[in-house]
Amino acid sequence: MQIAVHYLPHFVAESDLAGSTVIVVDLLRASTTICQSLANGAKCVVPSLEVDETFAKAAQFDRAKILLGGPTDRRF
């Protein structure tokens, strides 16, 4: 069995992973972001799996009191 570790997605081409079993672990970046947010005064962190889910959740809050984060080019 061969195991390869890639720390960020841009370090490997999609074609290099074709036909492989791939496991993605994003725990460190997510947990670090959550801890830093709370340590710097956030009252809560509401994680989402999908961008559309994030915007749907955000619409339930006062926009002036929330901060959205994540890789997206969409506007709230």
ABEGO torsion letter per residue (X at the ends): XBBBBBABAAABBAAAABGBBBBBBAAAAAAAAAAAAAAAGBABBBBBABAAAAAAAAAABBAAABBBBEBBABBX
